[in-house]
Amino acid sequence: MEPKTTRTETAQARRQLIVETAAVCFIEQGFHQTSIRDIAKRAGVSLGNLYNHFQGKAELIAEIALLEAQDLEALAEQVSAASDPSKAFDRFVVSYLEHCCRPENIMLAAEVSSEGLRNPDVGAGFVKNRSKLNAVIAALITELPARRDAQPTVSPAACAGFVLDLIEGLALRSAFENRQPGRKETGSLKAVIHNIVLS
């Protein structure tokens, strides 16, 4: 016999549904074009029920940032758990590129970036996520054997930032061109990144 769902579990499931629905609405309609009423209707909850969980769209964006943090944390854990820093670094480049190239991630990033320029509070959670990822990659860069022997002039933190910029930039350009990066392009990306890391 299945245990009964508690009131807390029901509320948490509804909250999760609202957040996921908001993300879909922001991706499909845009942040400004989406109203709280739109989200409530699509989620199948009353407006009052939605407001019981979130005061507005800014709170929903903050919650979506927490979901992104979970995805990136899983990616960071894969990197940290690897025994070979060089292989882990190459694997990260490919995995993060795949993450950034997902259509829903690209659309959401575009919406958050646009709105974040008007209201920094909206993008705060995503900036925090990127800073944490930057720190993980900077730590990995310091462990690369070639990096230790090369006496580089660029700090690991700066290198990590440029690595993320390149990956995200390629993902965005590919989206504009309505395609996915090919194997040769990904290989070239890794080669350029290695040059940056060893600079």
Rosetta blueprint (number, residue, H / E / L):
1 M L
2 E L
3 P L
4 K L
5 T L
6 T L
7 R H
8 T H
9 E H
10 T H
11 A H
12 Q H
13 A H
14 R H
15 R H
16 Q H
17 L H
18 I H
19 V H
20 E H
21 T H
22 A H
23 A H
24 V H
25 C H
26 F H
27 I H
28 E H
29 Q H
30 G L
31 F L
32 H L
33 Q L
34 T L
35 S L
36 I H
37 R H
38 D H
39 I H
40 A H
41 K H
42 R H
43 A H
44 G L
45 V L
46 S L
47 L H
48 G H
49 N H
50 L H
51 Y H
52 N H
53 H H
54 F L
55 Q L
56 G L
57 K H
58 A H
59 E H
60 L H
61 I H
62 A H
63 E H
64 I H
65 A H
66 L H
67 L H
68 E H
69 A H
70 Q H
71 D H
72 L H
73 E H
74 A H
75 L H
76 A H
77 E H
78 Q H
79 V H
80 S H
81 A H
82 A L
83 S L
84 D L
85 P H
86 S H
87 K H
88 A H
89 F H
90 D H
91 R H
92 F H
93 V H
94 V H
95 S H
96 Y H
97 L H
98 E H
99 H H
100 C H
101 C H
102 R L
103 P H
104 E H
105 N H
106 I H
107 M H
108 L H
109 A H
110 A H
111 E H
112 V H
113 S H
114 S H
115 E H
116 G H
117 L H
118 R H
119 N L
120 P H
121 D H
122 V H
123 G H
124 A H
125 G H
126 F H
127 V H
128 K H
129 N H
130 R H
131 S H
132 K H
133 L H
134 N H
135 A H
136 V H
137 I H
138 A H
139 A H
140 L H
141 I H
142 T H
143 E H
144 L L
145 P H
146 A H
147 R H
148 R H
149 D H
150 A H
151 Q L
152 P L
153 T L
154 V L
155 S L
156 P H
157 A H
158 A H
159 C H
160 A H
161 G H
162 F H
163 V H
164 L H
165 D H
166 L H
167 I H
168 E H
169 G H
170 L H
171 A H
172 L H
173 R H
174 S H
175 A H
176 F H
177 E L
178 N L
179 R L
180 Q L
181 P L
182 G L
183 R H
184 K H
185 E H
186 T H
187 G H
188 S H
189 L H
190 K H
191 A H
192 V H
193 I H
194 H H
195 N H
196 I H
197 V H
198 L L
199 S L
